[in-house]
Amino acid sequence: MASSATHTITRDEELHWLALRLVPGLGTRKALALVERFRTPQAIFRASRTELELCGINGAVAQSIASGCSFEEAVDQQDKMREAGATAITMGDPRYPELLRQIFDPPVVLFARGNPALLNTLSLGVVGTRRPTPYGTAVSERFSGDLARAGLTIVSGMARGIDTCAHKGALAAGGMTVAVLGCGVDVVYPSENRKLAAEIAEKGLIISEFPMGSVAFPQNFPIRNRIVSGLSVGLLVVEGAQYSGSAITAKLALDQGRELFAVPGNVTSKLSWGPNLLIKQGAKLVQDWNDVIVDLPPDAQRRLIQMGKERLLNQGFSLEDATSLPQQSSLLIGPEGETARKLLGRLKTDVPIHLDTLVDETESSSSELLAALFELEMMALVKQLPGKNFVRVWIP
């Protein structure tokens, strides 16, 4: 459903959206159907019980809407939001994420703490078990950090285990992250993540479709999982049992048409059954961050390329004098940044140079060199020719 809004909603409009969200017995799909029919929550609440019933709403729920019984709770929600520094992102709000709007049952209202602009950034979901192995912990933090440096916003559920590692990895890399909760955004669950929640609210974004003050009931988590995948262009599964929350999220991602990635694991570990099975069924096998980037949709890759070029420009990088970059500059991602700087200083626009020659001259390992070359190719700064030869792309 496309938004017709061209302005930030008023407090009264927000109140009506909240009241619609809080009508007892009115599910997401029925609420969306009413919005499709009446266009605005104000028109829904002005409708008669008969008009509402003609839209497939049962008598009791239609009576609740017509009576306006949810407005008192909606006012209370606005007060709680103000106290917690939260905002409501409704389907009538231009800030509502476009990718999420396209799923089968998008939430009518998102409660948010932090930077709502992250809702429309290029995002990747990272999910996995709550009881990861040391391998799973290390992989989740490393890949999330690398992908965040590449320009992706890391989306996860702030649960124990892989989710927590994904958020920490993105934050440690100075990247962006969004936590999707199965409780109110003013409730910290699990409690040991209180410090992490505060850091995400300050540097990233915390969202939930559950009203302020909602506790973390077990049935809430499968519901919130569709938002993790719905916000993202792809989903990365790190560790998880065959029948687990991450397996549910993977199925949701496929249903939503998202790219599915999985990190292979030890075949003797039950926590590897989930991702290994997904790989057997067609998920992309991921050994490093490059494996994710190269299989993103073309439009997502183009956005990353443009973001990379903008970062270079913001760093004051001159394509005509790559060697003038300060030693600490990073072209795109972490440790490969220095190697990429050397490559741009060595490569020419008119004379192809073989990979083996580059390995010798840059004194880098072949794996570091290939990773840096891949980054530069993604940014359209380097082109690979037949026979493992490379040239710099001429920039007019």
C-alpha positions as CSV (number, residue, x, y, z in Angstrom):
1,M,0.0,0.0,0.0
2,A,1.6,3.3,-1.1
3,S,1.6,6.2,1.2
4,S,-0.2,9.3,0.1
5,A,1.4,11.4,2.9
6,T,3.7,14.2,1.9
7,H,4.1,15.7,5.4
8,T,4.9,14.6,8.9
9,I,1.7,13.6,10.7
10,T,0.2,15.9,13.4
11,R,-0.3,14.9,17.0
12,D,-4.1,14.4,16.3
13,E,-3.4,12.2,13.3
14,E,-0.9,10.2,15.4
15,L,-3.6,9.8,18.1
16,H,-6.0,8.3,15.5
17,W,-3.4,5.9,14.2
18,L,-2.6,4.8,17.8
19,A,-6.3,4.4,18.6
20,L,-6.7,2.2,15.4
21,R,-3.7,0.1,16.5
22,L,-5.3,-0.4,20.0
23,V,-8.8,-1.4,19.0
24,P,-9.5,-4.7,20.8
25,G,-9.7,-7.7,18.5
26,L,-8.7,-5.8,15.4
27,G,-5.8,-7.6,13.7
28,T,-3.2,-6.1,11.4
29,R,-4.8,-7.4,8.1
30,K,-8.2,-6.1,9.1
31,A,-6.8,-2.7,10.1
32,L,-5.0,-2.5,6.7
33,A,-8.2,-3.4,4.9
34,L,-10.0,-0.5,6.7
35,V,-7.2,1.9,5.8
36,E,-7.4,0.8,2.2
37,R,-11.2,1.4,2.2
38,F,-11.4,4.6,4.2
39,R,-7.9,6.1,3.5
40,T,-7.4,7.6,6.9
41,P,-8.0,6.5,10.6
42,Q,-10.1,9.6,11.1
43,A,-12.5,8.4,8.4
44,I,-12.5,4.9,9.9
45,F,-13.6,6.3,13.3
46,R,-16.3,8.4,11.6
47,A,-17.8,5.4,9.9
48,S,-21.0,3.8,11.1
49,R,-21.0,0.3,12.6
50,T,-22.9,-0.9,9.4
51,E,-20.2,0.5,7.1
52,L,-17.5,-1.2,9.1
53,E,-19.3,-4.6,9.1
54,L,-19.6,-4.3,5.3
55,C,-15.8,-4.3,5.3
56,G,-15.7,-7.7,7.0
57,I,-15.4,-6.4,10.6
58,N,-17.4,-8.5,13.1
59,G,-20.0,-6.8,15.2
60,A,-18.1,-6.5,18.5
61,V,-15.0,-5.0,16.9
62,A,-17.1,-2.7,14.7
63,Q,-18.8,-1.5,17.9
64,S,-15.5,-0.9,19.6
65,I,-14.3,1.2,16.7
66,A,-17.6,3.2,16.5
67,S,-17.6,3.9,20.2
68,G,-14.0,5.2,20.2
69,C,-13.1,3.2,23.3
70,S,-9.4,2.9,22.3
71,F,-8.8,6.7,22.4
72,E,-8.2,6.8,26.1
73,E,-5.4,4.2,25.9
74,A,-4.0,6.0,22.8
75,V,-3.6,9.2,24.9
76,D,-1.9,7.2,27.5
77,Q,0.5,5.8,24.9
78,Q,1.3,9.3,23.7
79,D,2.2,10.3,27.3
80,K,4.4,7.2,27.7
81,M,6.1,7.9,24.3
82,R,6.9,11.5,25.4
83,E,8.4,10.2,28.7
84,A,10.6,7.6,27.0
85,G,11.6,9.9,24.1
86,A,9.9,7.6,21.6
87,T,8.0,8.5,18.4
88,A,5.3,6.7,16.4
89,I,6.0,5.9,12.7
90,T,2.6,5.2,11.2
91,M,1.7,4.0,7.7
92,G,0.6,7.5,7.0
93,D,4.1,8.9,7.8
94,P,6.6,9.5,5.0
95,R,9.3,8.0,7.3
96,Y,7.6,4.6,7.2
97,P,10.0,2.1,5.6
98,E,9.1,1.4,2.0
99,L,10.4,-2.2,2.0
100,L,8.3,-3.1,5.1
101,R,5.2,-1.5,3.5
102,Q,5.5,-4.1,0.7
103,I,5.1,-7.3,2.9
104,F,1.9,-9.2,3.3
105,D,1.0,-7.8,6.8
106,P,3.0,-4.6,7.6
107,P,2.5,-3.2,11.1
108,V,0.1,-0.2,11.2
109,V,2.3,1.6,13.7
110,L,6.0,1.3,14.6
111,F,7.1,2.7,17.9
112,A,10.7,4.0,17.7
113,R,13.5,5.3,19.8
114,G,16.6,6.7,18.1
115,N,17.1,7.8,14.5
116,P,14.0,7.0,12.3
117,A,16.0,7.8,9.2
118,L,17.6,4.3,9.5
119,L,14.3,2.8,8.5
120,N,14.9,3.6,4.9
121,T,18.6,2.7,4.7
122,L,19.9,-0.4,2.9
123,S,19.6,-3.1,5.6
124,L,20.6,-6.7,6.2
125,G,19.0,-8.9,8.8
126,V,21.3,-11.0,10.9
127,V,19.8,-13.8,13.1
128,G,20.7,-16.9,14.9
129,T,20.6,-18.9,18.1
130,R,20.4,-17.5,21.6
131,R,23.1,-19.9,22.7
132,P,25.9,-19.6,20.2
133,T,29.2,-21.4,20.1
134,P,32.4,-19.3,20.3
135,Y,32.5,-19.8,16.5
136,G,29.0,-18.3,16.0
137,T,29.8,-15.4,18.3
138,A,33.0,-14.5,16.4
139,V,31.4,-14.9,13.0
140,S,28.3,-12.8,13.9
141,E,30.4,-9.9,15.3
142,R,33.0,-10.0,12.4
143,F,30.5,-10.2,9.5
144,S,28.2,-7.7,11.0
145,G,31.0,-5.2,11.5
146,D,32.4,-5.8,7.9
147,L,28.9,-5.4,6.4
148,A,28.2,-2.3,8.4
149,R,31.4,-0.7,7.2
150,A,30.3,-1.6,3.6
151,G,27.3,0.7,4.2
152,L,24.6,-1.9,5.2
153,T,22.4,-1.2,8.3
154,I,22.4,-4.4,10.5
155,V,18.9,-5.4,11.6
156,S,18.4,-7.9,14.4
157,G,16.2,-8.6,17.4
158,M,18.5,-7.7,20.4
159,A,17.9,-11.2,21.8
160,R,20.7,-13.0,23.6
161,G,23.3,-14.7,21.5
162,I,23.7,-14.0,17.8
163,D,21.4,-11.0,17.8
164,T,23.4,-9.2,20.5
165,C,26.7,-10.0,18.7
166,A,25.3,-8.6,15.4
167,H,24.4,-5.3,17.1
168,K,27.7,-5.1,18.9
169,G,29.7,-5.8,15.8
170,A,27.9,-3.1,13.8
171,L,28.4,-0.5,16.6
172,A,32.1,-1.4,17.1
173,A,32.6,-0.8,13.4
174,G,31.0,2.6,13.6
175,G,28.1,1.4,11.5
176,M,24.3,1.6,11.7
177,T,22.1,-0.9,13.4
178,V,18.3,-1.4,14.1
179,A,16.9,-3.5,16.9
180,V,13.4,-4.9,16.4
181,L,11.9,-5.8,19.8
182,G,9.2,-8.3,20.8
183,C,8.2,-5.9,23.6
184,G,7.7,-2.2,24.0
185,V,10.6,0.1,23.1
186,D,10.6,1.3,26.7
187,V,11.2,-2.2,28.0
188,V,14.6,-3.8,27.9
189,Y,14.6,-7.5,27.2
190,P,16.8,-9.4,28.0
191,S,17.7,-7.2,31.0
192,E,21.4,-7.8,30.6
193,N,21.2,-5.8,27.4
194,R,20.3,-2.6,29.1
195,K,23.7,-0.9,28.2
196,L,23.4,-2.2,24.6
197,A,19.9,-0.9,24.3
198,A,21.0,2.6,25.5
199,E,23.8,2.6,22.9
200,I,21.5,1.5,20.1
201,A,18.9,4.2,21.0
202,E,21.7,6.8,20.9
203,K,23.6,5.7,17.8
204,G,21.0,3.6,15.9
205,L,17.3,2.8,16.3
206,I,15.0,0.6,18.4
207,I,11.6,-0.2,17.0
208,S,8.6,-2.4,17.9
209,E,5.0,-2.8,16.8
210,F,4.0,-3.6,20.3
211,P,2.7,-0.6,22.4
212,M,4.7,1.1,25.1
213,G,5.0,-0.9,28.2
214,S,4.3,-4.3,26.5
215,V,6.2,-7.2,28.1
216,A,8.1,-9.8,26.1
217,F,5.6,-12.6,25.8
218,P,7.0,-15.7,23.9
219,Q,4.3,-15.4,21.2
220,N,5.5,-11.9,20.3
221,F,8.9,-13.0,18.9
222,P,7.6,-14.9,15.8
223,I,5.5,-11.9,15.1
224,R,8.4,-9.4,15.3
225,N,10.6,-11.7,13.1
226,R,8.6,-10.7,9.9
227,I,9.8,-7.1,10.6
228,V,13.4,-8.1,10.9
229,S,13.2,-9.7,7.4
230,G,10.7,-7.2,6.0
231,L,13.1,-4.2,6.7
232,S,16.0,-6.0,5.0
233,V,17.1,-6.7,1.4
234,G,18.5,-10.0,2.7
235,L,18.8,-12.2,5.7
236,L,22.0,-13.8,7.1
237,V,21.6,-16.9,9.4
238,V,24.7,-17.6,11.5
239,E,23.8,-20.5,13.8
240,G,20.5,-22.2,14.8
241,A,18.8,-25.5,15.2
242,Q,16.7,-27.0,12.4
243,Y,13.5,-25.9,14.1
244,S,14.2,-22.5,15.6
245,G,13.3,-18.9,15.5
246,S,16.0,-18.2,12.9
247,A,14.5,-20.9,10.7
248,I,11.1,-19.2,11.0
249,T,12.7,-15.9,10.1
250,A,14.4,-17.5,7.1
251,K,11.1,-18.8,5.8
252,L,9.5,-15.4,6.3
253,A,12.4,-13.8,4.3
254,L,11.8,-16.2,1.4
255,D,8.1,-15.5,1.5
256,Q,8.9,-11.8,1.3
257,G,11.2,-12.3,-1.7
258,R,14.4,-11.5,0.3
259,E,17.9,-12.9,-0.4
260,L,18.8,-15.6,2.0
261,F,22.4,-16.2,3.2
262,A,23.8,-18.7,5.7
263,V,27.1,-19.4,7.4
264,P,28.1,-23.1,7.2
265,G,29.0,-24.8,10.4
266,N,30.4,-28.0,12.0
267,V,28.3,-30.9,10.8
268,T,28.5,-32.5,14.2
269,S,26.9,-29.5,15.9
270,K,23.1,-29.2,16.2
271,L,23.5,-25.5,16.0
272,S,24.8,-25.9,12.4
273,W,21.8,-27.9,11.3
274,G,19.7,-24.8,10.5
275,P,22.1,-22.9,8.3
276,N,23.6,-26.0,6.7
277,L,20.1,-27.2,5.7
278,L,19.3,-23.7,4.3
279,I,22.4,-23.9,2.2
280,K,21.3,-27.3,0.9
281,Q,18.0,-25.8,0.0
282,G,19.5,-22.9,-1.9
283,A,20.6,-20.3,0.5
284,K,23.9,-18.5,-0.4
285,L,26.9,-19.9,1.4
286,V,28.8,-17.1,3.2
287,Q,32.5,-17.3,4.1
288,D,33.1,-13.6,4.2
289,W,31.3,-10.3,3.8
290,N,32.0,-10.3,0.0
291,D,29.7,-13.3,-0.4
292,V,26.8,-11.2,0.8
293,I,27.6,-8.1,-1.2
294,V,28.0,-9.9,-4.5
295,D,24.6,-11.6,-4.3
296,L,22.5,-8.6,-3.2
297,P,20.0,-7.3,-5.8
298,P,21.5,-5.0,-8.5
299,D,19.9,-1.9,-7.2
300,A,21.2,-2.6,-3.7
301,Q,24.7,-3.0,-5.2
302,R,24.4,0.3,-7.0
303,R,23.4,2.0,-3.8
304,L,26.5,0.6,-2.0
305,I,28.8,1.7,-4.9
306,Q,27.4,5.2,-4.7
307,M,27.7,5.3,-0.9
308,G,31.3,4.1,-1.2
309,K,32.2,6.8,-3.7
310,E,30.5,9.4,-1.5
311,R,32.6,8.3,1.5
312,L,35.8,8.7,-0.6
313,L,34.7,12.2,-1.6
314,N,33.9,13.0,2.1
315,Q,37.4,11.9,3.0
316,G,38.9,14.3,0.5
317,F,40.2,11.4,-1.6
318,S,41.7,12.3,-5.0
319,L,41.4,9.7,-7.7
320,E,44.2,11.4,-9.6
321,D,46.6,11.1,-6.6
322,A,45.8,7.9,-4.7
323,T,49.2,7.9,-3.0
324,S,48.4,11.2,-1.3
325,L,45.9,9.5,1.1
326,P,47.0,9.5,4.7
327,Q,48.0,6.1,6.0
328,Q,45.0,5.7,8.3
329,S,42.5,6.3,5.5
330,S,40.1,3.5,4.7
331,L,38.5,3.3,1.3
332,L,35.6,1.1,2.1
333,I,36.1,-1.6,4.7
334,G,38.4,-2.2,7.6
335,P,41.9,-3.8,7.0
336,E,41.5,-3.9,3.2
337,G,41.4,-0.1,3.1
338,E,45.2,0.3,3.2
339,T,45.7,-2.4,0.6
340,A,43.1,-0.6,-1.6
341,R,45.0,2.7,-1.2
342,K,48.2,1.0,-2.4
343,L,46.4,-0.6,-5.4
344,L,44.9,2.7,-6.6
345,G,48.4,4.2,-6.4
346,R,49.9,1.3,-8.5
347,L,47.2,0.6,-11.1
348,K,47.1,2.5,-14.4
349,T,44.3,3.3,-16.7
350,D,46.1,2.2,-19.8
351,V,48.5,-0.6,-18.8
352,P,46.9,-3.9,-17.3
353,I,48.8,-5.3,-14.4
354,H,48.7,-9.0,-13.5
355,L,47.5,-10.2,-10.1
356,D,50.8,-11.9,-9.3
357,T,52.6,-8.7,-10.0
358,L,50.3,-6.8,-7.7
359,V,50.8,-9.3,-4.9
360,D,54.6,-8.9,-5.1
361,E,54.6,-5.1,-5.4
362,T,52.0,-4.4,-2.6
363,E,53.5,-7.0,-0.2
364,S,49.9,-8.1,0.6
365,S,48.5,-11.6,0.8
366,S,46.5,-12.8,-2.1
367,S,43.4,-13.0,0.0
368,E,43.8,-9.3,1.2
369,L,44.5,-8.2,-2.3
370,L,41.5,-10.0,-3.8
371,A,39.2,-8.5,-1.1
372,A,40.5,-5.0,-1.8
373,L,40.2,-5.5,-5.6
374,F,36.6,-6.7,-5.1
375,E,35.8,-3.5,-3.1
376,L,37.3,-1.3,-5.8
377,E,35.4,-3.2,-8.6
378,M,32.2,-2.7,-6.6
379,M,32.9,1.0,-6.5
380,A,33.7,1.1,-10.3
381,L,37.2,2.3,-9.6
382,V,39.0,-0.8,-10.9
383,K,38.2,-3.2,-13.8
384,Q,39.3,-6.8,-14.2
385,L,40.4,-7.9,-17.6
386,P,40.9,-11.5,-18.9
387,G,43.8,-13.4,-17.5
388,K,43.6,-11.9,-14.0
389,N,44.8,-8.5,-15.2
390,F,43.6,-5.2,-13.7
391,V,43.4,-1.6,-14.7
392,R,42.1,1.5,-13.0
393,V,38.9,3.0,-14.4
394,W,39.4,6.4,-16.0
395,I,37.3,9.0,-14.2
396,P,36.6,12.1,-16.4
